[in-house]
Amino acid sequence: MGVGQIVGISTDSPFSHRAYAERLGLDYALLSDYNLGAARAFGVLRDELFGFQPLNTRAVFLVDRDGYVQHAWVAEEPSVLPDLDELLEATRAALRARPA
């Protein structure tokens, strides 16, 4: 993964990710967390969600090039979407703080 790269991660299969990306015309990678390792590592794995066990909740993490989380947003309710202006400002702040 390169610096400044966007990556989406969910528990969906690579096949469903491919269809989803094609349908929406996404130009970034969608990775499958089929074994729930990323959800577990980021602390967003729920014992039960929507009747499925276990499942991750909606979350956004801004990770710097050294692997440190610079910003985290985790939905209290999975139907809630992140505030895009807040995420954009967090991204800008992380870029300003980055050493040259």
Backbone hydrogen bonds, N-H to C=O, Kabsch-Sander energy under -0.5 kcal/mol:
donor,donor_aa,acceptor,acceptor_aa,energy
5,Q,2,G,-1.3
8,G,29,A,-2.8
10,S,31,L,-2.0
17,H,13,S,-2.2
18,R,14,P,-2.2
19,A,15,F,-1.9
20,Y,16,S,-2.6
21,A,17,H,-2.9
22,E,18,R,-2.3
23,R,19,A,-2.5
24,L,20,Y,-2.1
25,G,21,A,-1.2
26,L,21,A,-1.9
29,A,6,I,-0.7
31,L,8,G,-3.7
31,L,29,A,-0.5
33,D,10,S,-3.7
33,D,31,L,-0.5
36,L,33,D,-2.0
40,R,36,L,-2.3
41,A,37,G,-2.5
42,F,38,A,-2.5
43,G,40,R,-0.9
44,V,39,A,-2.4
45,L,39,A,-0.8
46,R,55,L,-2.8
49,L,52,F,-2.3
52,F,49,L,-2.2
55,L,46,R,-1.9
57,T,44,V,-2.2
60,V,73,W,-2.9
62,L,71,H,-2.7
63,V,61,F,-0.7
64,D,68,Y,-3.0
67,G,64,D,-2.3
70,Q,62,L,-3.4
70,Q,68,Y,-0.6
71,H,62,L,-1.2
73,W,60,V,-2.6
75,A,58,R,-2.5
80,V,77,E,-2.2
84,L,82,P,-0.8
87,L,83,D,-2.0
88,L,84,L,-2.5
89,E,85,D,-2.4
90,A,86,E,-2.3
91,T,87,L,-2.2
92,R,88,L,-2.4
93,A,89,E,-2.7
94,A,90,A,-2.2
95,L,91,T,-2.2
96,R,92,R,-2.3
97,A,93,A,-1.8
98,R,94,A,-0.8
